[in-house]
Amino acid sequence: MANRFILNETSYHGKGAINEIVTEVQARQFKKGLVVTDKDLVTFGVVKKVTDLLDAASLPYEIFDEVEANPTVKMVQDGVEAFKKADADYIIAIGGGSPQDTAKAIGIIINNPEFSDVVSLEGVAPTKNKAVPMIAVATTAGTAAETTINYVITDTEKKRKFVCVDVHDIPVVAIVDPDMMASMPKGLTAATGMDALTHAIEGYTTAAAWELADTLNLKAIEIISRSLRDAVNNDPKGREDMALAQYMTGMAFSNVGLGVVHGMAHPLGAFYGTAHGIANAVLLPYVMEYNKDYTGEKYREIARVMGVANVDEMSQDEYRQAAIDAVKQLSKDVNIPATLKEIGVKEEDLGELATSAMADACTPGNPRACNYEEVLEVYKKAYNG
């Protein structure tokens, strides 16, 4: 069987990478852009860093800043109308996962209008046309939405998140500039960083994992482990390293998939509005425990790159526990809560959450096949600690 790998046409990395937006817009002869973002990024001047460049180059654009956390079907539909009204021909998405995901859905629907209900995009939808060209500017070091073929939308009517996987949605250009991430508060840096770690560990152990993706994911785990604490403390090198690591794992997991951590985290966002990175971070060690007997020697390598000493002298049980403990320690060091109870999950909802998790598109990628009773038990353990 052939292993497929899909990446951005072009990506720019490092301080000052946003300057290449103008280069790309002019080279591709785009006429007018729709900037998709959120109001906070406008208020705090993050979006202005990009629009100043467009203004200086006399490149026209309009701003759609109605995106909120856990973007909804309505937000996407409003964005589609904004794109049409602006008479735009490309998108610049500025933000973390929410603006990026919204922009992907907008771009897909513009060129595949038969999916304008949005919900029909769930899973692997049979879209025929590539999305509107998109330049994705990351402002968080975690989601890697700027380089993935995935996006997540919330159906508020059914109180659920749904995952869309579409080769036609990947941004043509990714901009990964640590200066665009410098204003992230500590809590958001920690949450998005643990989201990236979850991507890397799930991508490394998923049922579809293979050597090319493993190489990227394992290196990402190493960089995150040594850099996230510094990034939370706003160390420039820590932020730059996290920007690279989250992109590396994005390249990988976009192509090999994820697992039941994400399957279980998505319902938390739909039910409670829980930040995605927090949901992943709380659940990750509990799912690692659940999966450990189905991961071969991979937990040894996770433990090794996370800085655990003498792993080659450990038994299988020991190095597997060491990997789980290293994840727990990193999460604790960046002040992530340890249980679902601490983040406001209600015990009486666990059964419904488990039902939603079993229906999530990420769950089948888990290295251990899941059933409802097992997922419910993991939720219970994560609830009580």
Contacts in CASP RR format, 6 or more apart in sequence:
PFRMAT RR
TARGET T0000
AUTHOR 0000-0000-0000
METHOD contacts of the structure
MODEL  1
MANRFILNETSYHGKGAINEIVTEVQARQFKKGLVVTDKDLVTFGVVKKV
TDLLDAASLPYEIFDEVEANPTVKMVQDGVEAFKKADADYIIAIGGGSPQ
DTAKAIGIIINNPEFSDVVSLEGVAPTKNKAVPMIAVATTAGTAAETTIN
YVITDTEKKRKFVCVDVHDIPVVAIVDPDMMASMPKGLTAATGMDALTHA
IEGYTTAAAWELADTLNLKAIEIISRSLRDAVNNDPKGREDMALAQYMTG
MAFSNVGLGVVHGMAHPLGAFYGTAHGIANAVLLPYVMEYNKDYTGEKYR
EIARVMGVANVDEMSQDEYRQAAIDAVKQLSKDVNIPATLKEIGVKEEDL
GELATSAMADACTPGNPRACNYEEVLEVYKKAYNG
3 210 0 8 1.000
3 212 0 8 1.000
3 255 0 8 1.000
4 255 0 8 1.000
5 212 0 8 1.000
5 213 0 8 1.000
5 255 0 8 1.000
6 149 0 8 1.000
6 167 0 8 1.000
6 170 0 8 1.000
6 254 0 8 1.000
6 255 0 8 1.000
7 147 0 8 1.000
7 170 0 8 1.000
7 251 0 8 1.000
8 136 0 8 1.000
8 146 0 8 1.000
8 147 0 8 1.000
8 170 0 8 1.000
8 171 0 8 1.000
8 172 0 8 1.000
8 173 0 8 1.000
8 174 0 8 1.000
9 172 0 8 1.000
9 173 0 8 1.000
10 24 0 8 1.000
10 172 0 8 1.000
10 173 0 8 1.000
10 174 0 8 1.000
11 146 0 8 1.000
11 147 0 8 1.000
11 173 0 8 1.000
11 174 0 8 1.000
11 175 0 8 1.000
11 176 0 8 1.000
11 247 0 8 1.000
12 20 0 8 1.000
12 173 0 8 1.000
12 174 0 8 1.000
12 175 0 8 1.000
12 176 0 8 1.000
12 177 0 8 1.000
13 176 0 8 1.000
13 177 0 8 1.000
13 243 0 8 1.000
13 244 0 8 1.000
13 247 0 8 1.000
14 176 0 8 1.000
14 177 0 8 1.000
14 178 0 8 1.000
14 240 0 8 1.000
14 243 0 8 1.000
15 177 0 8 1.000
15 178 0 8 1.000
15 179 0 8 1.000
15 240 0 8 1.000
16 177 0 8 1.000
16 179 0 8 1.000
17 175 0 8 1.000
17 176 0 8 1.000
17 177 0 8 1.000
18 49 0 8 1.000
18 50 0 8 1.000
18 53 0 8 1.000
18 137 0 8 1.000
18 175 0 8 1.000
18 177 0 8 1.000
18 179 0 8 1.000
18 180 0 8 1.000
19 53 0 8 1.000
20 173 0 8 1.000
20 175 0 8 1.000
21 50 0 8 1.000
21 53 0 8 1.000
21 54 0 8 1.000
21 92 0 8 1.000
21 135 0 8 1.000
21 137 0 8 1.000
21 173 0 8 1.000
21 175 0 8 1.000
22 53 0 8 1.000
22 54 0 8 1.000
22 56 0 8 1.000
22 57 0 8 1.000
22 59 0 8 1.000
24 135 0 8 1.000
24 173 0 8 1.000
25 54 0 8 1.000
25 57 0 8 1.000
25 59 0 8 1.000
25 90 0 8 1.000
25 135 0 8 1.000
26 57 0 8 1.000
26 59 0 8 1.000
28 90 0 8 1.000
28 133 0 8 1.000
28 172 0 8 1.000
30 59 0 8 1.000
30 89 0 8 1.000
30 90 0 8 1.000
30 133 0 8 1.000
31 60 0 8 1.000
31 88 0 8 1.000
31 89 0 8 1.000
31 90 0 8 1.000
32 60 0 8 1.000
32 61 0 8 1.000
32 62 0 8 1.000
32 86 0 8 1.000
32 87 0 8 1.000
32 88 0 8 1.000
32 89 0 8 1.000
32 90 0 8 1.000
33 59 0 8 1.000
33 60 0 8 1.000
33 61 0 8 1.000
33 62 0 8 1.000
33 86 0 8 1.000
33 88 0 8 1.000
33 89 0 8 1.000
33 90 0 8 1.000
33 91 0 8 1.000
33 92 0 8 1.000
34 61 0 8 1.000
34 62 0 8 1.000
34 63 0 8 1.000
34 64 0 8 1.000
34 79 0 8 1.000
34 82 0 8 1.000
34 83 0 8 1.000
34 86 0 8 1.000
34 88 0 8 1.000
34 90 0 8 1.000
34 91 0 8 1.000
34 92 0 8 1.000
34 106 0 8 1.000
35 47 0 8 1.000
35 50 0 8 1.000
35 51 0 8 1.000
35 61 0 8 1.000
35 62 0 8 1.000
35 63 0 8 1.000
35 64 0 8 1.000
35 65 0 8 1.000
35 91 0 8 1.000
35 92 0 8 1.000
35 93 0 8 1.000
35 94 0 8 1.000
36 64 0 8 1.000
36 67 0 8 1.000
36 79 0 8 1.000
36 91 0 8 1.000
36 92 0 8 1.000
36 93 0 8 1.000
36 94 0 8 1.000
36 99 0 8 1.000
36 102 0 8 1.000
36 103 0 8 1.000
36 106 0 8 1.000
37 47 0 8 1.000
37 63 0 8 1.000
37 64 0 8 1.000
37 65 0 8 1.000
37 67 0 8 1.000
37 93 0 8 1.000
37 94 0 8 1.000
37 95 0 8 1.000
37 99 0 8 1.000
38 65 0 8 1.000
38 66 0 8 1.000
38 67 0 8 1.000
38 68 0 8 1.000
38 95 0 8 1.000
38 98 0 8 1.000
38 99 0 8 1.000
39 65 0 8 1.000
39 66 0 8 1.000
41 47 0 8 1.000
41 65 0 8 1.000
41 94 0 8 1.000
41 95 0 8 1.000
41 99 0 8 1.000
41 139 0 8 1.000
42 48 0 8 1.000
42 63 0 8 1.000
42 65 0 8 1.000
44 183 0 8 1.000
46 94 0 8 1.000
46 95 0 8 1.000
46 139 0 8 1.000
46 180 0 8 1.000
46 183 0 8 1.000
47 63 0 8 1.000
47 65 0 8 1.000
47 94 0 8 1.000
49 179 0 8 1.000
49 180 0 8 1.000
50 92 0 8 1.000
50 94 0 8 1.000
50 137 0 8 1.000
51 61 0 8 1.000
51 63 0 8 1.000
54 60 0 8 1.000
54 61 0 8 1.000
61 88 0 8 1.000
61 92 0 8 1.000
62 82 0 8 1.000
62 86 0 8 1.000
62 88 0 8 1.000
64 78 0 8 1.000
64 79 0 8 1.000
64 82 0 8 1.000
64 83 0 8 1.000
64 86 0 8 1.000
66 75 0 8 1.000
66 78 0 8 1.000
66 79 0 8 1.000
66 82 0 8 1.000
67 75 0 8 1.000
67 98 0 8 1.000
67 99 0 8 1.000
67 102 0 8 1.000
68 75 0 8 1.000
68 98 0 8 1.000
69 98 0 8 1.000
69 273 0 8 1.000
69 275 0 8 1.000
70 98 0 8 1.000
70 154 0 8 1.000
70 161 0 8 1.000
70 269 0 8 1.000
70 270 0 8 1.000
70 273 0 8 1.000
70 276 0 8 1.000
71 98 0 8 1.000
71 99 0 8 1.000
71 101 0 8 1.000
71 102 0 8 1.000
71 105 0 8 1.000
71 153 0 8 1.000
71 154 0 8 1.000
72 153 0 8 1.000
72 154 0 8 1.000
72 155 0 8 1.000
72 156 0 8 1.000
73 117 0 8 1.000
73 118 0 8 1.000
73 119 0 8 1.000
73 153 0 8 1.000
73 154 0 8 1.000
73 155 0 8 1.000
73 156 0 8 1.000
73 157 0 8 1.000
74 156 0 8 1.000
75 102 0 8 1.000
76 102 0 8 1.000
76 105 0 8 1.000
76 106 0 8 1.000
76 109 0 8 1.000
76 118 0 8 1.000
76 153 0 8 1.000
77 116 0 8 1.000
77 118 0 8 1.000
79 102 0 8 1.000
79 106 0 8 1.000
80 106 0 8 1.000
80 107 0 8 1.000
80 109 0 8 1.000
80 110 0 8 1.000
80 116 0 8 1.000
83 91 0 8 1.000
83 106 0 8 1.000
83 107 0 8 1.000
83 110 0 8 1.000
83 132 0 8 1.000
84 110 0 8 1.000
88 132 0 8 1.000
89 132 0 8 1.000
89 133 0 8 1.000
90 132 0 8 1.000
90 133 0 8 1.000
90 134 0 8 1.000
90 135 0 8 1.000
91 103 0 8 1.000
91 106 0 8 1.000
91 107 0 8 1.000
91 132 0 8 1.000
91 133 0 8 1.000
91 134 0 8 1.000
91 135 0 8 1.000
92 134 0 8 1.000
92 135 0 8 1.000
92 137 0 8 1.000
93 99 0 8 1.000
93 100 0 8 1.000
93 102 0 8 1.000
93 103 0 8 1.000
93 104 0 8 1.000
93 134 0 8 1.000
93 135 0 8 1.000
93 136 0 8 1.000
93 137 0 8 1.000
93 146 0 8 1.000
93 171 0 8 1.000
94 137 0 8 1.000
94 139 0 8 1.000
94 180 0 8 1.000
95 137 0 8 1.000
95 138 0 8 1.000
95 139 0 8 1.000
95 140 0 8 1.000
96 138 0 8 1.000
96 139 0 8 1.000
96 140 0 8 1.000
96 142 0 8 1.000
96 143 0 8 1.000
96 145 0 8 1.000
96 192 0 8 1.000
97 140 0 8 1.000
97 143 0 8 1.000
97 145 0 8 1.000
97 276 0 8 1.000
100 136 0 8 1.000
100 138 0 8 1.000
100 143 0 8 1.000
100 145 0 8 1.000
100 146 0 8 1.000
100 151 0 8 1.000
100 171 0 8 1.000
101 145 0 8 1.000
101 151 0 8 1.000
101 152 0 8 1.000
101 153 0 8 1.000
102 153 0 8 1.000
103 134 0 8 1.000
103 136 0 8 1.000
104 131 0 8 1.000
104 134 0 8 1.000
104 145 0 8 1.000
104 151 0 8 1.000
104 164 0 8 1.000
104 166 0 8 1.000
104 169 0 8 1.000
104 171 0 8 1.000
105 118 0 8 1.000
105 121 0 8 1.000
105 151 0 8 1.000
105 153 0 8 1.000
105 164 0 8 1.000
105 169 0 8 1.000
106 132 0 8 1.000
107 131 0 8 1.000
107 132 0 8 1.000
107 134 0 8 1.000
107 169 0 8 1.000
108 115 0 8 1.000
108 121 0 8 1.000
108 127 0 8 1.000
108 131 0 8 1.000
108 164 0 8 1.000
108 166 0 8 1.000
108 168 0 8 1.000
108 169 0 8 1.000
109 115 0 8 1.000
109 116 0 8 1.000
109 118 0 8 1.000
109 121 0 8 1.000
110 131 0 8 1.000
110 132 0 8 1.000
111 129 0 8 1.000
111 130 0 8 1.000
111 131 0 8 1.000
111 132 0 8 1.000
111 168 0 8 1.000
112 127 0 8 1.000
112 128 0 8 1.000
112 129 0 8 1.000
112 168 0 8 1.000
114 120 0 8 1.000
115 121 0 8 1.000
115 125 0 8 1.000
115 127 0 8 1.000
118 153 0 8 1.000
119 153 0 8 1.000
119 155 0 8 1.000
119 162 0 8 1.000
121 127 0 8 1.000
121 153 0 8 1.000
121 162 0 8 1.000
121 164 0 8 1.000
121 166 0 8 1.000
122 162 0 8 1.000
122 163 0 8 1.000
122 164 0 8 1.000
122 361 0 8 1.000
123 162 0 8 1.000
123 163 0 8 1.000
123 164 0 8 1.000
123 165 0 8 1.000
123 361 0 8 1.000
124 165 0 8 1.000
124 166 0 8 1.000
125 164 0 8 1.000
125 166 0 8 1.000
127 166 0 8 1.000
127 168 0 8 1.000
129 168 0 8 1.000
130 168 0 8 1.000
131 166 0 8 1.000
131 168 0 8 1.000
131 169 0 8 1.000
133 172 0 8 1.000
134 171 0 8 1.000
134 172 0 8 1.000
134 173 0 8 1.000
135 171 0 8 1.000
135 172 0 8 1.000
135 173 0 8 1.000
135 174 0 8 1.000
135 175 0 8 1.000
136 145 0 8 1.000
136 146 0 8 1.000
136 147 0 8 1.000
136 171 0 8 1.000
136 173 0 8 1.000
136 174 0 8 1.000
136 175 0 8 1.000
137 146 0 8 1.000
137 175 0 8 1.000
137 177 0 8 1.000
137 180 0 8 1.000
138 144 0 8 1.000
138 145 0 8 1.000
138 146 0 8 1.000
138 174 0 8 1.000
138 175 0 8 1.000
138 176 0 8 1.000
138 177 0 8 1.000
138 180 0 8 1.000
138 181 0 8 1.000
138 243 0 8 1.000
138 246 0 8 1.000
138 247 0 8 1.000
139 180 0 8 1.000
139 181 0 8 1.000
139 184 0 8 1.000
140 181 0 8 1.000
140 184 0 8 1.000
140 188 0 8 1.000
140 189 0 8 1.000
140 192 0 8 1.000
141 178 0 8 1.000
141 181 0 8 1.000
141 184 0 8 1.000
141 189 0 8 1.000
141 192 0 8 1.000
141 193 0 8 1.000
141 196 0 8 1.000
141 231 0 8 1.000
141 239 0 8 1.000
141 242 0 8 1.000
141 243 0 8 1.000
141 245 0 8 1.000
141 246 0 8 1.000
142 192 0 8 1.000
142 193 0 8 1.000
142 195 0 8 1.000
142 196 0 8 1.000
142 199 0 8 1.000
142 242 0 8 1.000
142 246 0 8 1.000
142 277 0 8 1.000
143 192 0 8 1.000
143 195 0 8 1.000
143 196 0 8 1.000
143 246 0 8 1.000
143 276 0 8 1.000
144 196 0 8 1.000
144 199 0 8 1.000
144 246 0 8 1.000
144 247 0 8 1.000
144 249 0 8 1.000
144 250 0 8 1.000
144 251 0 8 1.000
144 253 0 8 1.000
144 254 0 8 1.000
145 151 0 8 1.000
146 171 0 8 1.000
146 174 0 8 1.000
146 175 0 8 1.000
146 176 0 8 1.000
146 247 0 8 1.000
147 170 0 8 1.000
147 171 0 8 1.000
147 174 0 8 1.000
147 247 0 8 1.000
147 250 0 8 1.000
147 251 0 8 1.000
147 254 0 8 1.000
148 170 0 8 1.000
148 250 0 8 1.000
148 253 0 8 1.000
148 254 0 8 1.000
149 165 0 8 1.000
149 166 0 8 1.000
149 167 0 8 1.000
149 169 0 8 1.000
149 170 0 8 1.000
149 254 0 8 1.000
149 255 0 8 1.000
150 163 0 8 1.000
150 164 0 8 1.000
150 165 0 8 1.000
150 254 0 8 1.000
151 163 0 8 1.000
151 164 0 8 1.000
151 166 0 8 1.000
151 169 0 8 1.000
152 161 0 8 1.000
152 162 0 8 1.000
152 163 0 8 1.000
152 164 0 8 1.000
152 266 0 8 1.000
152 276 0 8 1.000
153 161 0 8 1.000
153 162 0 8 1.000
153 164 0 8 1.000
154 160 0 8 1.000
154 161 0 8 1.000
154 162 0 8 1.000
154 269 0 8 1.000
154 270 0 8 1.000
155 161 0 8 1.000
155 162 0 8 1.000
155 270 0 8 1.000
159 270 0 8 1.000
159 271 0 8 1.000
160 266 0 8 1.000
160 267 0 8 1.000
160 270 0 8 1.000
160 356 0 8 1.000
160 359 0 8 1.000
161 266 0 8 1.000
161 267 0 8 1.000
161 269 0 8 1.000
161 270 0 8 1.000
161 360 0 8 1.000
162 361 0 8 1.000
163 262 0 8 1.000
163 266 0 8 1.000
163 360 0 8 1.000
163 361 0 8 1.000
163 362 0 8 1.000
165 361 0 8 1.000
170 254 0 8 1.000
174 247 0 8 1.000
176 243 0 8 1.000
176 244 0 8 1.000
176 247 0 8 1.000
177 243 0 8 1.000
178 236 0 8 1.000
178 239 0 8 1.000
178 240 0 8 1.000
178 242 0 8 1.000
178 243 0 8 1.000
181 189 0 8 1.000
181 239 0 8 1.000
181 242 0 8 1.000
181 243 0 8 1.000
182 234 0 8 1.000
182 236 0 8 1.000
182 239 0 8 1.000
184 192 0 8 1.000
186 232 0 8 1.000
186 233 0 8 1.000
186 234 0 8 1.000
186 335 0 8 1.000
187 232 0 8 1.000
187 334 0 8 1.000
187 335 0 8 1.000
188 275 0 8 1.000
189 228 0 8 1.000
189 231 0 8 1.000
189 232 0 8 1.000
189 234 0 8 1.000
189 239 0 8 1.000
189 242 0 8 1.000
189 334 0 8 1.000
190 228 0 8 1.000
190 232 0 8 1.000
190 281 0 8 1.000
190 334 0 8 1.000
190 335 0 8 1.000
190 336 0 8 1.000
191 275 0 8 1.000
191 276 0 8 1.000
191 277 0 8 1.000
191 278 0 8 1.000
191 281 0 8 1.000
191 336 0 8 1.000
192 246 0 8 1.000
192 277 0 8 1.000
193 224 0 8 1.000
193 228 0 8 1.000
193 231 0 8 1.000
193 242 0 8 1.000
193 246 0 8 1.000
193 277 0 8 1.000
193 334 0 8 1.000
194 228 0 8 1.000
194 277 0 8 1.000
194 278 0 8 1.000
194 280 0 8 1.000
194 281 0 8 1.000
194 284 0 8 1.000
194 330 0 8 1.000
194 331 0 8 1.000
194 334 0 8 1.000
194 336 0 8 1.000
195 246 0 8 1.000
195 276 0 8 1.000
195 277 0 8 1.000
195 280 0 8 1.000
195 281 0 8 1.000
196 220 0 8 1.000
196 224 0 8 1.000
196 242 0 8 1.000
196 245 0 8 1.000
196 246 0 8 1.000
196 249 0 8 1.000
197 221 0 8 1.000
197 224 0 8 1.000
197 225 0 8 1.000
197 228 0 8 1.000
197 281 0 8 1.000
197 284 0 8 1.000
197 327 0 8 1.000
197 330 0 8 1.000
198 261 0 8 1.000
198 262 0 8 1.000
198 265 0 8 1.000
198 277 0 8 1.000
198 280 0 8 1.000
198 281 0 8 1.000
198 284 0 8 1.000
199 217 0 8 1.000
199 220 0 8 1.000
199 246 0 8 1.000
199 249 0 8 1.000
199 250 0 8 1.000
199 253 0 8 1.000
199 258 0 8 1.000
200 217 0 8 1.000
200 218 0 8 1.000
200 220 0 8 1.000
200 221 0 8 1.000
200 224 0 8 1.000
200 245 0 8 1.000
200 248 0 8 1.000
200 249 0 8 1.000
200 252 0 8 1.000
200 253 0 8 1.000
201 217 0 8 1.000
201 221 0 8 1.000
201 284 0 8 1.000
201 288 0 8 1.000
201 302 0 8 1.000
201 327 0 8 1.000
202 253 0 8 1.000
202 257 0 8 1.000
202 258 0 8 1.000
202 259 0 8 1.000
202 261 0 8 1.000
202 262 0 8 1.000
203 209 0 8 1.000
203 213 0 8 1.000
203 217 0 8 1.000
203 249 0 8 1.000
203 252 0 8 1.000
203 253 0 8 1.000
203 256 0 8 1.000
203 257 0 8 1.000
203 258 0 8 1.000
203 259 0 8 1.000
204 213 0 8 1.000
204 214 0 8 1.000
204 217 0 8 1.000
204 218 0 8 1.000
204 221 0 8 1.000
204 298 0 8 1.000
204 302 0 8 1.000
205 291 0 8 1.000
205 295 0 8 1.000
205 298 0 8 1.000
205 367 0 8 1.000
206 253 0 8 1.000
206 256 0 8 1.000
206 257 0 8 1.000
206 258 0 8 1.000
206 259 0 8 1.000
206 365 0 8 1.000
206 366 0 8 1.000
206 367 0 8 1.000
207 364 0 8 1.000
207 365 0 8 1.000
207 366 0 8 1.000
207 367 0 8 1.000
208 256 0 8 1.000
208 257 0 8 1.000
208 365 0 8 1.000
209 217 0 8 1.000
209 256 0 8 1.000
210 256 0 8 1.000
212 252 0 8 1.000
213 252 0 8 1.000
213 253 0 8 1.000
213 255 0 8 1.000
213 256 0 8 1.000
214 252 0 8 1.000
216 248 0 8 1.000
216 249 0 8 1.000
216 250 0 8 1.000
216 251 0 8 1.000
216 252 0 8 1.000
217 248 0 8 1.000
217 249 0 8 1.000
217 252 0 8 1.000
217 253 0 8 1.000
218 301 0 8 1.000
218 302 0 8 1.000
218 305 0 8 1.000
219 245 0 8 1.000
219 248 0 8 1.000
219 305 0 8 1.000
220 245 0 8 1.000
220 246 0 8 1.000
220 248 0 8 1.000
220 249 0 8 1.000
220 250 0 8 1.000
220 252 0 8 1.000
221 249 0 8 1.000
221 302 0 8 1.000
221 305 0 8 1.000
221 306 0 8 1.000
222 305 0 8 1.000
222 306 0 8 1.000
223 241 0 8 1.000
223 242 0 8 1.000
223 244 0 8 1.000
223 245 0 8 1.000
223 248 0 8 1.000
224 242 0 8 1.000
224 245 0 8 1.000
224 246 0 8 1.000
225 305 0 8 1.000
225 306 0 8 1.000
225 307 0 8 1.000
225 326 0 8 1.000
225 330 0 8 1.000
226 241 0 8 1.000
227 237 0 8 1.000
227 238 0 8 1.000
227 241 0 8 1.000
227 242 0 8 1.000
227 245 0 8 1.000
228 238 0 8 1.000
228 242 0 8 1.000
228 330 0 8 1.000
228 334 0 8 1.000
229 330 0 8 1.000
229 333 0 8 1.000
229 334 0 8 1.000
230 237 0 8 1.000
230 238 0 8 1.000
230 241 0 8 1.000
231 238 0 8 1.000
231 239 0 8 1.000
231 241 0 8 1.000
231 242 0 8 1.000
232 334 0 8 1.000
257 362 0 8 1.000
257 365 0 8 1.000
258 362 0 8 1.000
258 365 0 8 1.000
259 287 0 8 1.000
259 362 0 8 1.000
259 363 0 8 1.000
259 364 0 8 1.000
259 365 0 8 1.000
259 366 0 8 1.000
259 367 0 8 1.000
260 287 0 8 1.000
260 290 0 8 1.000
260 291 0 8 1.000
260 357 0 8 1.000
260 362 0 8 1.000
260 363 0 8 1.000
260 365 0 8 1.000
260 366 0 8 1.000
260 370 0 8 1.000
260 375 0 8 1.000
260 378 0 8 1.000
261 280 0 8 1.000
261 283 0 8 1.000
261 284 0 8 1.000
261 287 0 8 1.000
261 362 0 8 1.000
262 280 0 8 1.000
262 360 0 8 1.000
262 362 0 8 1.000
262 363 0 8 1.000
263 357 0 8 1.000
263 360 0 8 1.000
263 361 0 8 1.000
263 362 0 8 1.000
263 363 0 8 1.000
264 279 0 8 1.000
264 283 0 8 1.000
264 287 0 8 1.000
264 353 0 8 1.000
264 354 0 8 1.000
264 357 0 8 1.000
264 360 0 8 1.000
264 375 0 8 1.000
264 378 0 8 1.000
264 379 0 8 1.000
265 274 0 8 1.000
265 276 0 8 1.000
265 277 0 8 1.000
265 279 0 8 1.000
265 280 0 8 1.000
265 283 0 8 1.000
266 276 0 8 1.000
266 279 0 8 1.000
266 356 0 8 1.000
266 357 0 8 1.000
266 360 0 8 1.000
266 362 0 8 1.000
267 352 0 8 1.000
267 353 0 8 1.000
267 356 0 8 1.000
267 357 0 8 1.000
267 360 0 8 1.000
268 274 0 8 1.000
268 279 0 8 1.000
268 340 0 8 1.000
268 343 0 8 1.000
268 345 0 8 1.000
268 353 0 8 1.000
269 275 0 8 1.000
269 276 0 8 1.000
269 279 0 8 1.000
270 356 0 8 1.000
271 345 0 8 1.000
271 349 0 8 1.000
271 352 0 8 1.000
271 353 0 8 1.000
272 343 0 8 1.000
272 344 0 8 1.000
272 345 0 8 1.000
274 343 0 8 1.000
274 344 0 8 1.000
274 345 0 8 1.000
278 336 0 8 1.000
278 337 0 8 1.000
278 343 0 8 1.000
279 343 0 8 1.000
281 331 0 8 1.000
281 336 0 8 1.000
282 331 0 8 1.000
282 336 0 8 1.000
282 337 0 8 1.000
282 338 0 8 1.000
282 339 0 8 1.000
282 340 0 8 1.000
282 342 0 8 1.000
282 343 0 8 1.000
282 382 0 8 1.000
283 340 0 8 1.000
283 378 0 8 1.000
283 382 0 8 1.000
284 327 0 8 1.000
284 331 0 8 1.000
285 324 0 8 1.000
285 327 0 8 1.000
285 328 0 8 1.000
285 331 0 8 1.000
286 378 0 8 1.000
286 381 0 8 1.000
286 382 0 8 1.000
286 385 0 8 1.000
287 378 0 8 1.000
288 299 0 8 1.000
288 323 0 8 1.000
288 324 0 8 1.000
288 327 0 8 1.000
289 324 0 8 1.000
289 381 0 8 1.000
290 368 0 8 1.000
290 374 0 8 1.000
290 378 0 8 1.000
291 366 0 8 1.000
291 367 0 8 1.000
291 368 0 8 1.000
292 299 0 8 1.000
292 320 0 8 1.000
292 324 0 8 1.000
293 368 0 8 1.000
294 367 0 8 1.000
294 368 0 8 1.000
295 320 0 8 1.000
295 367 0 8 1.000
297 316 0 8 1.000
299 319 0 8 1.000
299 320 0 8 1.000
299 322 0 8 1.000
299 323 0 8 1.000
299 324 0 8 1.000
300 311 0 8 1.000
300 312 0 8 1.000
300 314 0 8 1.000
300 316 0 8 1.000
300 319 0 8 1.000
300 320 0 8 1.000
300 323 0 8 1.000
302 323 0 8 1.000
302 326 0 8 1.000
303 311 0 8 1.000
303 314 0 8 1.000
303 319 0 8 1.000
303 322 0 8 1.000
303 323 0 8 1.000
303 326 0 8 1.000
304 311 0 8 1.000
306 323 0 8 1.000
306 326 0 8 1.000
306 327 0 8 1.000
306 330 0 8 1.000
307 326 0 8 1.000
308 319 0 8 1.000
308 322 0 8 1.000
308 323 0 8 1.000
308 326 0 8 1.000
311 319 0 8 1.000
311 322 0 8 1.000
314 322 0 8 1.000
328 338 0 8 1.000
331 338 0 8 1.000
332 338 0 8 1.000
337 343 0 8 1.000
338 385 0 8 1.000
339 382 0 8 1.000
339 383 0 8 1.000
339 384 0 8 1.000
339 385 0 8 1.000
340 379 0 8 1.000
340 382 0 8 1.000
340 383 0 8 1.000
341 347 0 8 1.000
341 383 0 8 1.000
341 384 0 8 1.000
341 385 0 8 1.000
345 353 0 8 1.000
345 383 0 8 1.000
347 383 0 8 1.000
350 376 0 8 1.000
350 379 0 8 1.000
350 380 0 8 1.000
350 383 0 8 1.000
351 376 0 8 1.000
351 379 0 8 1.000
353 379 0 8 1.000
354 372 0 8 1.000
354 375 0 8 1.000
354 376 0 8 1.000
354 379 0 8 1.000
355 372 0 8 1.000
357 363 0 8 1.000
357 370 0 8 1.000
357 375 0 8 1.000
357 379 0 8 1.000
358 370 0 8 1.000
358 371 0 8 1.000
358 372 0 8 1.000
358 375 0 8 1.000
363 370 0 8 1.000
363 375 0 8 1.000
END
